């Protein structure tokens, strides 16, 4: 069969889609581009926002228009939480919830040298705005030994950089009496993998021991993604987040003390129910006051069945979008400041891809602290790590987007 896939949402979804496609290719099926006519379309869905769900519906309808006779399999979080609705969309032949996915999966995307490695799934936190625990279930992971065995297979595949993904990665191993730190220590000892990144970790789970380990480790990079969601303690309480701004500030300063050039990203939500203009101002001021490198900005949208529906007054939609825009502008400012602080410094770069710009061909890569750079394409350098000095000319400035 000719099979095409489209993925929405988080890096974990991308890892799972690629893992399925890899197995289908091994069984003899032809994997084609999403824009091509196929016999089977796979849509891996997201339910984190209403916008994400709208994009899922559009992707399904797009596949049906492209080939009305094709099978369409819909999987993922939206398929889990709204199976009946998804099944009624014309063209859908099968709906698969998250229970159908393997616990461990990994992927290599195209010819890139970065691999996403799923080490955990599910979440026990039940933040008031989030439908993911209902879609993904409780936190769970394979054993430490099983996970390290999967990592050894990744090392054998030739991948140079591995991104650890999960819904709540810091809870790895809790059911088995193991810990995320033990996983990091075990991965760091494996031969063959040059670099690791942690895709995201909750601030209350980012222990000083983890920070200290990353700072002295062989392969873990000075790049952290630590969700914040709000810079107001009142709003954090409404969200049922398990930390306050004091703890978050302490974690950021601890990272910067141990790794002064570290890149730190934060998730921020704009327009949460009950967030007044004063509380939003507190978020802006808080982000300004700490050495965050950039933001991932999300506009709040109601999720069916969540506690947030009963909280406070709703922020008008136009105000939510205004707050989103102001946060994006702040993110761009923070990112410029971070990149400028790195100019003139020598950083290791993994060259991993190329693109054609006008008449010149460039390859691209990422520094250890997640700055995107480019150089004239040289096939001998692709998939290698090279230390370069960062300049205005070789840095690609990209601000975080919504």
FISE-659424 format. One record per atom (N, C-alpha, C): y, x, z. Coordinates in steps of 0.1 Angstrom, whole numbers, padded with zeros to 4 digits, always signed. Layout:
residues N
YXZ/...
end
This chain:
residues 402
-0012+0008+0000/+0000+0000+0000/+0013+0009+0000/+0023+0003-0006/+0036+0009-0005/+0043+0003+0008/+0047+0012+0017/+0052+0008+0030/+0066+0013+0032/+0075+0005+0036/+0089+0009+0040/+0092+0004+0054/+0100+0012+0061/+0104+0008+0075/+0119+0010+0077/+0123+0001+0086/+0137+0002+0090/+0138+0001+0106/+0145+0010+0112/+0146+0010+0127/+0160+0008+0132/+0161+0000+0142/+0174-0003+0149/+0172+0001+0163/+0184+0005+0169/+0183+0008+0184/+0182+0023+0187/+0174+0025+0198/+0174+0038+0205/+0165+0048+0198/+0167+0061+0203/+0158+0072+0198/+0143+0069+0200/+0140+0062+0211/+0126+0058+0213/+0121+0050+0202/+0128+0040+0197/+0124+0032+0186/+0121+0041+0174/+0130+0050+0171/+0129+0059+0159/+0116+0067+0161/+0113+0072+0173/+0101+0080+0175/+0089+0071+0173/+0089+0059+0177/+0077+0050+0176/+0075+0046+0161/+0086+0043+0154/+0085+0040+0140/+0079+0052+0132/+0084+0064+0134/+0079+0075+0127/+0065+0078+0130/+0061+0076+0143/+0047+0078+0146/+0038+0068+0139/+0042+0055+0138/+0034+0046+0130/+0033+0050+0115/+0044+0054+0110/+0044+0058+0095/+0035+0070+0093/+0035+0079+0103/+0027+0091+0101/+0012+0087+0101/+0008+0078+0110/-0006+0074+0110/-0009+0066+0097/+0000+0058+0092/-0002+0050+0080/-0004+0059+0068/+0005+0070+0067/+0004+0080+0057/-0010+0087+0057/-0014+0090+0069/-0027+0097+0071/-0039+0088+0066/-0037+0075+0066/-0047+0065+0062/-0046+0063+0047/-0037+0070+0040/-0036+0069+0025/-0025+0060+0020/-0017+0054+0028/-0007+0045+0023/+0005+0054+0018/+0013+0048+0009/+0025+0055+0004/+0037+0051+0012/+0044+0060+0018/+0056+0056+0025/+0068+0058+0016/+0076+0047+0014/+0087+0047+0005/+0100+0044+0012/+0111+0047+0006/+0124+0044+0012/+0126+0029+0015/+0134+0026+0025/+0137+0013+0029/+0143+0005+0017/+0150+0011+0008/+0157+0004-0003/+0148+0002-0014/+0136+0007-0014/+0126+0005-0025/+0118-0008-0023/+0112-0012-0034/+0103-0024-0034/+0090-0019-0028/+0085-0026-0018/+0073-0023-0011/+0064-0035-0009/+0051-0032-0006/+0041-0042-0003/+0042-0047+0012/+0047-0038+0020/+0048-0040+0034/+0061-0034+0040/+0068-0043+0047/+0081-0038+0053/+0078-0039+0069/+0082-0028+0075/+0082-0028+0090/+0096-0027+0095/+0100-0037+0104/+0113-0037+0110/+0111-0035+0125/+0116-0024+0130/+0115-0021+0145/+0128-0025+0151/+0128-0035+0160/+0140-0041+0164/+0146-0037+0178/+0158-0041+0180/+0165-0038+0192/+0171-0051+0198/+0172-0053+0211/+0178-0065+0217/+0190-0061+0227/+0195-0049+0226/+0204-0044+0236/+0217-0052+0236/+0221-0056+0224/+0234-0064+0222/+0231-0075+0212/+0240-0085+0212/+0240-0096+0202/+0241-0090+0188/+0250-0080+0187/+0252-0073+0174/+0239-0067+0169/+0232-0061+0178/+0219-0054+0174/+0209-0065+0169/+0209-0076+0175/+0200-0087+0171/+0204-0092+0157/+0217-0094+0155/+0222-0098+0142/+0217-0088+0131/+0218-0075+0134/+0214-0065+0124/+0199-0066+0121/+0191-0070+0132/+0177-0071+0130/+0174-0083+0120/+0180-0094+0122/+0178-0106+0113/+0182-0102+0099/+0193-0095+0098/+0198-0091+0084/+0188-0082+0077/+0182-0073+0085/+0172-0064+0079/+0160-0071+0074/+0155-0081+0082/+0143-0089+0078/+0146-0097+0065/+0158-0103+0065/+0161-0111+0053/+0163-0102+0041/+0169-0090+0043/+0170-0080+0032/+0157-0077+0026/+0147-0074+0035/+0134-0071+0030/+0128-0082+0022/+0129-0094+0027/+0124-0106+0020/+0130-0108+0006/+0143-0106+0005/+0150-0107-0008/+0145-0096-0017/+0143-0084-0012/+0138-0074-0021/+0125-0076-0027/+0116-0082-0019/+0102-0085-0025/+0097-0097-0017/+0100-0109-0022/+0095-0122-0016/+0080-0122-0013/+0073-0115-0021/+0058-0115-0019/+0053-0105-0009/+0062-0097-0003/+0057-0086+0006/+0054-0092+0020/+0046-0084+0027/+0044-0087+0041/+0055-0081+0049/+0060-0088+0059/+0070-0082+0068/+0065-0082+0082/+0064-0071+0088/+0059-0070+0102/+0071-0066+0111/+0074-0074+0121/+0085-0072+0130/+0080-0068+0143/+0085-0056+0148/+0081-0051+0161/+0093-0048+0170/+0090-0044+0182/+0101-0039+0191/+0106-0049+0200/+0118-0046+0206/+0123-0054+0217/+0128-0068+0214/+0134-0070+0202/+0138-0083+0198/+0126-0092+0195/+0116-0085+0189/+0103-0092+0186/+0096-0096+0199/+0098-0089+0210/+0092-0092+0223/+0099-0103+0230/+0112-0103+0230/+0120-0113+0237/+0123-0126+0230/+0122-0126+0216/+0124-0138+0208/+0114-0139+0197/+0101-0139+0201/+0090-0139+0191/+0090-0151+0183/+0093-0163+0189/+0092-0175+0182/+0104-0176+0171/+0116-0172+0176/+0127-0171+0166/+0124-0162+0155/+0119-0150+0158/+0116-0140+0147/+0106-0146+0137/+0096-0152+0143/+0085-0157+0134/+0090-0168+0125/+0101-0175+0128/+0106-0185+0119/+0114-0180+0108/+0118-0167+0108/+0126-0162+0097/+0118-0161+0085/+0123-0166+0073/+0115-0165+0061/+0110-0151+0058/+0097-0151+0054/+0091-0138+0050/+0083-0131+0061/+0086-0134+0074/+0079-0127+0085/+0064-0131+0085/+0055-0121+0084/+0041-0124+0084/+0034-0120+0098/+0041-0111+0105/+0035-0108+0118/+0046-0103+0128/+0045-0107+0141/+0054-0103+0151/+0046-0095+0162/+0050-0083+0164/+0043-0074+0174/+0053-0071+0185/+0049-0074+0197/+0057-0070+0209/+0055-0056+0213/+0061-0052+0223/+0061-0037+0227/+0047-0034+0233/+0039-0044+0237/+0026-0040+0243/+0017-0035+0232/+0020-0037+0219/+0012-0031+0209/+0014-0017+0206/+0025-0011+0212/+0028+0003+0209/+0020+0012+0218/+0018+0024+0213/+0011+0035+0220/+0020+0040+0231/+0015+0044+0242/+0023+0049+0253/+0029+0063+0250/+0022+0071+0243/+0027+0084+0238/+0029+0084+0223/+0040+0089+0219/+0042+0090+0204/+0052+0101+0201/+0051+0107+0190/+0061+0117+0186/+0064+0116+0171/+0074+0122+0166/+0077+0121+0152/+0085+0133+0147/+0084+0136+0135/+0093+0145+0127/+0099+0136+0117/+0112+0136+0117/+0120+0127+0107/+0123+0135+0095/+0117+0131+0084/+0120+0138+0071/+0117+0153+0072/+0126+0161+0067/+0124+0175+0068/+0131+0182+0079/+0136+0173+0089/+0143+0179+0100/+0134+0186+0109/+0139+0195+0117/+0131+0203+0126/+0132+0198+0140/+0139+0187+0142/+0140+0181+0156/+0129+0170+0157/+0122+0169+0168/+0111+0159+0170/+0115+0151+0182/+0113+0138+0181/+0115+0129+0193/+0101+0127+0199/+0101+0129+0212/+0088+0129+0220/+0089+0118+0231/+0082+0107+0229/+0082+0096+0239/+0073+0100+0251/+0079+0101+0262/+0072+0105+0274/+0071+0094+0285/+0079+0083+0282/+0079+0072+0292/+0084+0059+0285/+0080+0048+0291/+0084+0035+0286/+0087+0026+0297/+0094+0015+0294/+0097+0005+0304/+0107+0009+0315/+0111-0001+0323/+0122+0001+0333/+0120-0009+0344/+0122-0004+0357/+0121-0012+0369/+0135-0016+0375/+0146-0012+0368/+0159-0012+0374/+0165-0026+0373/+0163-0034+0363/+0169-0047+0361/+0184-0048+0364/+0191-0039+0357/+0206-0040+0357/+0210-0054+0352/+0221-0059+0357/+0224-0074+0355/+0227-0077+0341/+0231-0067+0333/+0234-0070+0319/+0223-0067+0309/+0212-0062+0314/+0202-0056+0305/+0189-0065+0303/+0185-0067+0291/+0173-0074+0288/+0161-0065+0285/+0163-0052+0285/+0153-0043+0281/+0141-0043+0291/+0142-0045+0304/+0130-0046+0312/+0121-0058+0309/+0127-0068+0304/+0119-0080+0300/+0113-0077+0286/+0119-0069+0278/+0113-0065+0265/+0103-0054+0266/+0105-0045+0275/+0097-0033+0275/+0087-0033+0287/+0089-0041+0297/+0080-0041+0308/+0084-0031+0319/+0075-0029+0328/+0078-0020+0340/+0076-0006+0335/+0082+0003+0343/+0082+0018+0340/+0068+0023+0341/+0064+0031+0331/+0051+0036+0330/+0051+0049+0321/+0041+0057+0324/+0040+0069+0316/+0025+0074+0316/+0022+0082+0307/+0009+0089+0307/+0009+0099+0319/-0003+0105+0322/-0003+0116+0332/+0004+0128+0327/+0007+0137+0336/+0013+0150+0333/+0004+0157+0323/-0009+0158+0326/-0017+0166+0317/-0018+0160+0303/-0019+0146+0302/-0020+0140+0289/-0007+0142+0281/+0004+0142+0288/+0017+0144+0282/+0018+0158+0277/+0014+0168+0285/+0015+0182+0280/+0005+0184+0269/-0006+0177+0268/-0016+0179+0257/-0009+0174+0244/-0002+0163+0245/+0006+0158+0233/+0016+0168+0229/+0023+0174+0239/+0033+0184+0236/+0027+0196+0229/+0015+0200+0233/+0009+0211+0226/+0006+0208+0211/+0003+0195+0208/+0001+0191+0194/+0014+0192+0186/+0025+0189+0193/+0038+0190+0187/+0041+0205+0184/+0038+0213+0193/+0040+0228+0191/+0032+0233+0179/+0020+0228+0178/+0012+0232+0167/+0017+0227+0153/+0025+0216+0153/+0031+0211+0141/+0042+0219+0135/+0047+0228+0143/+0058+0237+0138/+0072+0232+0142/+0073+0222+0150/+0087+0217+0154/+0093+0228+0163/+0106+0229+0161/+0113+0239+0169/+0121+0233+0181/+0125+0221+0179/+0133+0214+0190/+0127+0200+0193/+0125+0197+0205/+0119+0185+0210/+0129+0177+0219/+0131+0164+0215/+0140+0156+0224/+0131+0146+0232/+0132+0147+0245/+0124+0138+0253/+0130+0125+0254/+0122+0114+0250/+0128+0101+0250/+0120+0092+0259/+0126+0081+0262/+0121+0070+0271/+0131+0060+0274/+0127+0049+0280/+0137+0039+0285/+0144+0044+0297/+0136+0050+0306/+0142+0055+0319/+0134+0068+0322/+0137+0078+0315/+0129+0091+0315/+0127+0097+0329/+0137+0095+0337/+0136+0102+0350/+0126+0096+0359/+0120+0084+0356/+0109+0078+0364/+0096+0083+0359/+0095+0093+0350/+0082+0098+0345/+0073+0101+0357/+0061+0097+0357/+0050+0101+0366/+0051+0094+0380/+0060+0085+0382/+0061+0079+0396/+0049+0071+0400/+0042+0065+0391/+0030+0057+0394/+0019+0066+0398/+0019+0078+0392/+0008+0087+0395/+0011+0098+0405/+0022+0097+0412/+0026+0106+0422/+0030+0119+0416/+0034+0119+0403/+0040+0131+0396/+0055+0129+0394/+0061+0139+0389/+0076+0138+0388/+0081+0143+0374/+0093+0139+0371/+0099+0144+0358/+0102+0159+0359/+0105+0164+0370/+0107+0179+0372/+0095+0186+0369/+0083+0181+0373/+0070+0188+0370/+0068+0188+0355/+0072+0177+0348/+0070+0176+0334/+0079+0187+0327/+0091+0188+0332/+0100+0198+0326/+0095+0212+0328/+0090+0215+0340/+0084+0228+0343/+0072+0231+0334/+0064+0221+0332/+0052+0223+0324/+0055+0225+0309/+0065+0217+0304/+0069+0219+0290/+0075+0232+0288/+0083+0237+0297/+0090+0250+0295/+0080+0262+0294/+0068+0260+0299/+0058+0271+0298/+0050+0271+0285/+0052+0260+0277/+0044+0260+0265/+0050+0269+0254/+0041+0276+0247/+0045+0285+0236/+0047+0276+0224/+0056+0281+0215/+0058+0275+0202/+0071+0266+0201/+0074+0259+0212/+0086+0251+0211/+0098+0259+0216/+0109+0260+0208/+0120+0269+0212/+0130+0262+0221/+0132+0248+0218/+0143+0241+0225/+0138+0227+0229/+0143+0223+0240/+0141+0209+0245/+0155+0203+0248/+0156+0190+0245/+0168+0182+0250/+0162+0170+0258/+0170+0166+0268/+0166+0154+0275/+0175+0143+0269/+0169+0132+0263/+0178+0123+0256/+0187+0115+0266/+0182+0111+0277/+0191+0104+0287/+0184+0104+0300/+0192+0105+0311/+0186+0104+0325/+0196+0098+0334/+0192+0088+0342/+0201+0081+0351/+0207+0091+0361/+0219+0089+0365/+0226+0099+0374/+0219+0100+0388/+0213+0089+0393/+0206+0089+0406/+0193+0096+0405/+0188+0098+0393/+0175+0105+0391/+0177+0120+0386/+0190+0123+0383/+0193+0137+0379/+0195+0145+0392/+0185+0150+0397/+0185+0157+0410/+0192+0171+0408/+0196+0177+0419/+0201+0191+0418/+0191+0200+0414/+0178+0197+0418/+0167+0206+0414/+0165+0206+0398/+0167+0194+0392/+0166+0193+0377/+0177+0201+0371/+0189+0199+0376/+0201+0207+0370/+0198+0222+0372/+0194+0226+0383/+0192+0241+0385/+0181+0246+0376/+0171+0238+0374/+0160+0242+0366/+0164+0244+0352/+0171+0234+0346/+0176+0235+0332/+0185+0247+0331/+0193+0250+0341/+0202+0261+0340/+0195+0275+0338/+0183+0276+0344/+0176+0289+0344/+0164+0288+0335/+0161+0277+0328/+0149+0275+0321/+0149+0284+0308/+0137+0285+0302/+0136+0293+0290/+0141+0284+0278/+0138+0271+0278/+0140+0264+0265/+0148+0251+0267/+0151+0246+0279/+0159+0234+0280/+0174+0237+0278/+0180+0229+0270/+0194+0232+0266/+0204+0226+0275/+0216+0232+0275/+0227+0227+0283/+0234+0215+0277/+0227+0204+0276/+0231+0192+0270/+0225+0180+0277/+0234+0172+0283/+0230+0161+0292/+0236+0148+0287/+0228+0137+0287/+0233+0124+0284/+0230+0116+0297/+0241+0113+0304/+0240+0107+0317/+0248+0093+0317/+0241+0082+0316/+0248+0069+0315/+0258+0067+0327/+0270+0062+0324/+0280+0058+0334/+0282+0043+0335/+0284+0037+0323/+0287+0023+0321/+0300+0018+0326/+0305+0023+0338/+0318+0019+0343/+0323+0029+0352/+0336+0031+0353/+0342+0040+0362/+0349+0033+0374/+0344+0021+0376/+0349+0013+0388/+0337+0010+0397/+0338+0013+0409/+0327+0010+0419/+0324-0004+0419/+0334-0013+0419/+0332-0027+0419/+0324-0032+0407/+0327-0027+0395/+0320-0031+0383/+0305-0026+0384/+0304-0013+0389/+0290-0008+0390/+0282-0016+0399/+0288-0021+0410/+0280-0030+0419/+0277-0043+0412/+0286-0049+0404/+0283-0061+0397/+0271-0059+0387/+0271-0047+0382/+0260-0043+0372/+0247-0040+0379/+0247-0038+0392/+0235-0034+0400/+0231-0020+0396/+0240-0011+0393/+0237+0003+0390/+0234+0010+0404/+0226+0020+0403/+0221+0026+0416/+0229+0039+0419/+0242+0039+0417/+0250+0050+0421/+0265+0045+0421/+0274+0053+0426/+0288+0050+0425/+0295+0062+0418/+0308+0060+0417/+0315+0071+0409/+0315+0084+0416/+0314+0084+0430/+0314+0097+0437/+0301+0104+0434/+0290+0098+0433/+0278+0104+0430/+0278+0109+0415/+0283+0101+0406/+0284+0105+0392/+0293+0117+0391/+0305+0117+0397/+0313+0129+0396/+0306+0141+0402/+0299+0140+0413/+0292+0151+0418/+0282+0157+0409/+0274+0148+0401/+0264+0153+0392/+0271+0161+0380/+0282+0155+0375/+0289+0162+0364/+0294+0175+0368/+0300+0176+0380/+0306+0189+0385/+0295+0199+0388/+0283+0194+0392/+0272+0203+0395/+0267+0209+0382/+0266+0201+0371/+0262+0206+0358/+0272+0216+0353/+0284+0213+0354/+0294+0223+0349/+0295+0236+0357/+0292+0235+0370/+0292+0246+0379/+0280+0256+0375/+0268+0249+0372/+0257+0257+0368/+0257+0262+0353/+0263+0253+0345/+0263+0256+0330/+0277+0252+0325/+0287+0261+0326/+0301+0258+0323/+0303+0253+0309/+0295+0257+0299/+0296+0253+0285/+0287+0241+0282/+0281+0234+0292/+0273+0223+0289/+0280+0211+0283/+0273+0204+0274/+0278+0192+0268/+0273+0180+0276/+0282+0171+0280/+0278+0160+0288/+0283+0147+0281/+0273+0138+0277/+0277+0126+0271/+0275+0115+0282/+0282+0104+0280/+0281+0092+0289/+0281+0079+0281/+0273+0070+0285/+0274+0056+0280/+0285+0048+0288/+0292+0040+0281/+0303+0032+0287/+0302+0018+0281/+0303+0008+0289/+0303-0006+0285/+0317-0012+0286/+0322-0018+0275/+0335-0024+0276/+0334-0039+0277/+0342-0045+0286/+0343-0059+0287/+0332-0066+0295/+0326-0060+0305/+0316-0066+0313/+0322-0078+0321/+0314-0088+0323/+0318-0100+0330/+0324-0096+0344/+0336-0101+0347/+0342-0098+0360/+0351-0085+0360/+0351-0078+0348/+0359-0066+0347/+0374-0069+0344/+0382-0068+0354/+0397-0071+0352/+0403-0059+0345/+0416-0061+0341/+0423-0050+0335/+0425-0039+0345/+0426-0042+0357/+0427-0031+0367/+0415-0023+0368/+0403-0030+0368/+0390-0023+0369/+0388-0014+0356/+0392-0019+0344/+0391-0012+0332/+0400+0001+0333/+0412-0001+0338/+0421+0011+0340/+0414+0022+0349/+0407+0017+0359/+0399+0027+0368/+0389+0034+0359/+0382+0028+0350/+0373+0034+0341/+0379+0045+0333/+0391+0041+0327/+0398+0051+0319/+0402+0063+0327/+0408+0061+0339/+0412+0071+0347/+0401+0080+0352/+0389+0074+0355/+0378+0082+0360/+0373+0091+0349/+0371+0085+0337/+0366+0094+0326/+0376+0105+0323/+0389+0102+0323/+0399+0113+0321/+0397+0124+0331/+0393+0120+0344/+0393+0130+0355/+0381+0139+0356/+0371+0136+0348/+0359+0145+0348/+0356+0151+0335/+0349+0162+0335/+0346+0170+0322/+0335+0164+0314/+0337+0152+0310/+0328+0145+0300/+0331+0150+0286/+0321+0152+0278/+0323+0158+0264/+0326+0147+0254/+0319+0136+0255/+0321+0124+0246/+0314+0112+0252/+0317+0100+0246/+0312+0088+0251/+0304+0080+0240/+0294+0073+0244/+0288+0063+0236/+0293+0049+0241/+0300+0042+0233/+0307+0030+0238/+0300+0018+0233/+0298+0008+0242/+0291-0004+0238/+0300-0016+0242/+0302-0025+0234/+0309-0038+0237/+0299-0047+0244/+0303-0052+0256/+0294-0061+0263/+0291-0074+0255/+0279-0078+0255/+0275-0092+0250/+0265-0098+0259/+0266-0111+0260/+0256-0118+0269/+0242-0117+0264/+0233-0114+0273/+0219-0113+0270/+0212-0125+0277/+0205-0133+0270/+0198-0145+0276/+0189-0141+0288/+0190-0148+0299/+0181-0146+0310/+0186-0135+0320/+0197-0129+0317/+0202-0118+0326/+0211-0124+0337/+0212-0117+0348/+0220-0122+0359/+0235-0121+0356/+0239-0113+0347/+0253-0111+0343/+0260-0124+0338/+0252-0133+0333/+0257-0146+0328/+0263-0154+0340/+0260-0151+0352/+0265-0159+0363/+0276-0151+0371/+0280-0140+0366/+0289-0131+0373/+0303-0132+0368/+0313-0135+0377/+0327-0134+0374/+0332-0141+0362/+0344-0139+0358/+0350-0145+0346/+0347-0137+0334/+0344-0143+0323/+0342-0136+0311/+0354-0130+0305/+0353-0118+0300/+0364-0111+0294/+0365-0116+0280/+0377-0121+0275/+0378-0126+0262/+0373-0116+0251/+0367-0121+0241/+0361-0112+0231/+0372-0103+0225/+0384-0108+0221/+0394-0098+0216/+0397-0087+0226/+0397-0090+0239/+0400-0080+0249/+0389-0070+0250/+0377-0075+0249/+0365-0066+0248/+0366-0056+0237/+0370-0061+0225/+0371-0052+0214/+0383-0042+0215/+0394-0047+0222/+0405-0038+0224/+0401-0027+0234/+0394-0030+0245/+0389-0020+0254/+0379-0011+0248/+0371-0016+0239/+0362-0007+0231/+0370+0003+0223/+0380-0001+0216/+0388+0008+0208/+0395+0019+0217/+0400+0015+0228/+0407+0025+0237/+0397+0035+0242/+0384+0030+0245/+0374+0040+0250/+0370+0049+0238/+0369+0044+0226/+0366+0053+0215/+0377+0063+0213/+0389+0059+0214/+0400+0069+0213/+0399+0080+0224/+0396+0075+0236/+0394+0085+0247/+0383+0094+0244/+0372+0089+0239/+0360+0097+0235/+0364+0108+0225/+0371+0104+0215/+0375+0113+0205/+0384+0124+0211/+0393+0121+0220/+0401+0131+0227/+0393+0140+0235/+0383+0135+0243/+0375+0143+0251/+0366+0153+0242/+0361+0147+0231/+0353+0155+0222/+0361+0167+0216/+0373+0164+0212/+0382+0175+0206/+0384+0186+0217/+0387+0182+0229/+0389+0191+0240/+0377+0200+0242/+0365+0193+0242/+0353+0201+0244/+0350+0211+0233/+0351+0206+0220/+0349+0215+0209/+0359+0227+0209/+0372+0224+0212/+0382+0234+0212/+0379+0245+0223/+0373+0240+0234/+0369+0250+0245/+0358+0259+0240/+0351+0256+0230/+0340+0264+0225/+0343+0273+0213/+0355+0271+0207/+0359+0280+0196/+0360+0294+0200/+0355+0303+0192/+0355+0317+0195/+0343+0322+0203/+0335+0312+0208/+0323+0316+0216/+0311+0317+0206/+0301+0325+0210/+0289+0327+0203/+0278+0317+0209/+0273+0309+0200/+0263+0299+0205/+0250+0299+0195/+0238+0297+0201/+0227+0297+0192/+0226+0283+0185/+0223+0284+0172/+0222+0272+0163/+0209+0271+0157/+0203+0259+0157/+0191+0256+0150/+0195+0250+0136/+0193+0257+0125/+0196+0252+0112/+0185+0242+0108/+0189+0230+0104/+0178+0220+0102/+0180+0211+0090/+0191+0210+0084/+0192+0201+0073/+0203+0206+0063/+0204+0199+0052/+0214+0203+0043/+0220+0190+0037/+0232+0192+0031/+0238+0181+0024/+0247+0186+0013/+0249+0179+0002/+0257+0183-0009/+0271+0177-0007/+0281+0186-0006/+0295+0182-0005/+0302+0187-0018/+0306+0178-0026/+0313+0182-0039/+0304+0191-0047/+0309+0203-0049/+0301+0212-0057/+0293+0223-0049/+0295+0223-0036/+0289+0233-0027/+0278+0226-0019/+0267+0233-0016/+0256+0228-0009/+0256+0235+0005/+0256+0227+0015/+0256+0232+0029/+0244+0228+0037/+0240+0237+0046/+0230+0233+0056/+0238+0230+0069/+0231+0222+0078/+0237+0219+0090/+0228+0222+0102/+0234+0223+0113/+0226+0225+0125/+0234+0221+0138/+0227+0223+0149/+0234+0220+0162/+0233+0232+0171/+0244+0235+0178/+0243+0245+0188/+0235+0240+0200/+0232+0249+0209/+0225+0245+0221/+0232+0234+0229/+0246+0235+0229/+0253+0225+0236/+0259+0214+0227/+0252+0211+0216/+0253+0199+0208/+0266+0198+0201/+0270+0209+0194/+0281+0209+0185/+0276+0211+0171/+0280+0202+0162/+0274+0202+0149/+0282+0212+0140/+0274+0221+0133/+0280+0232+0125/+0274+0231+0112/+0281+0239+0102/+0276+0239+0089/+0278+0254+0083/+0270+0257+0073/+0270+0269+0066/+0265+0268+0052/+0269+0277+0043/+0263+0276+0030/+0248+0276+0031/+0241+0268+0023/+0227+0267+0024/+0220+0280+0020/+0210+0283+0029/+0202+0295+0027/+0188+0291+0032/+0178+0288+0023/+0165+0283+0026/+0158+0292+0037/+0161+0305+0037/+0154+0314+0046/+0159+0312+0061/+0170+0305+0062/+0175+0303+0076/+0172+0289+0082/+0167+0280+0073/+0164+0267+0078/+0152+0267+0087/+0153+0260+0098/+0142+0260+0108/+0142+0273+0116/+0153+0280+0117/+0154+0292+0125/+0166+0290+0134/+0166+0298+0145/+0177+0298+0154/+0185+0310+0152/+0198+0309+0150/+0207+0320+0147/+0220+0319+0156/+0224+0329+0162/+0236+0329+0170/+0248+0332+0161/+0258+0322+0162/+0270+0323+0154/+0282+0322+0163/+0293+0326+0158/+0306+0324+0165/+0312+0311+0160/+0316+0302+0169/+0322+0289+0164/+0336+0291+0160/+0340+0286+0149/+0353+0286+0143/+0357+0273+0138/+0370+0271+0135/+0375+0259+0130/+0368+0256+0117/+0364+0266+0109/+0358+0264+0096/+0343+0259+0097/+0336+0264+0106/+0321+0261+0106/+0318+0249+0115/+0327+0244+0123/+0324+0233+0132/+0327+0220+0125/+0318+0210+0126/+0320+0197+0120/+0324+0188+0132/+0336+0183+0132/+0341+0175+0143/+0337+0160+0141/+0330+0155+0150/+0325+0141+0149/+0327+0135+0163/+0336+0125+0163/+0337+0118+0176/+0326+0108+0178/+0322+0105+0190/+0312+0094+0192/+0318+0081+0188/+0308+0072+0184/+0312+0059+0179/+0305+0048+0187/+0309+0036+0184/+0303+0025+0191/+0288+0023+0187/
end
